[in-house]
Amino acid sequence: MARKKAALDFEQSLSELQALVERLESGELPLEESLSAFEQGIRLTRDCQSALTQAEQKVQILLERDGELEEAPFEAGDA
């Protein structure tokens, strides 16, 4: 259950970040709102990066065999 929650949090954060970028790119926000949106975007970016780093670490652990890391190519069709 925690794994699904983390995935949803990542997806939600990414969606919010995309919406913020669109609002900022529109150029219609006043300066104060733009700064606030930018700060929120930085927080969301850090949250997403952290989630991706954790996922990468989990993948490396799953690929580890006999104390050595076995790198394998990722193919989007494999699920």
Phi, psi and omega in degrees: 000319180297325180296318180293320178299317179297319179295319178295320178299318179297312181297319180294316179298317180296318178297316178297320179297317178298320179295320178296317180300316179299318179296318180293320181291337180294334179074012184259001179274141173296163184305312182299318179292324177297316179296318178297316179296320179297315178300317179296321178298321177297316178298315180295321178299316179295320178298315180296317180297320178297316179297320179293321178296317178297319179296318179298319178296320178296320179296317179298320178296318180294330181275350184290132180226128177051041177079359180239142180278126176255112178278137179227141179293144177265128177238127186302333182286342179277121177213000000 
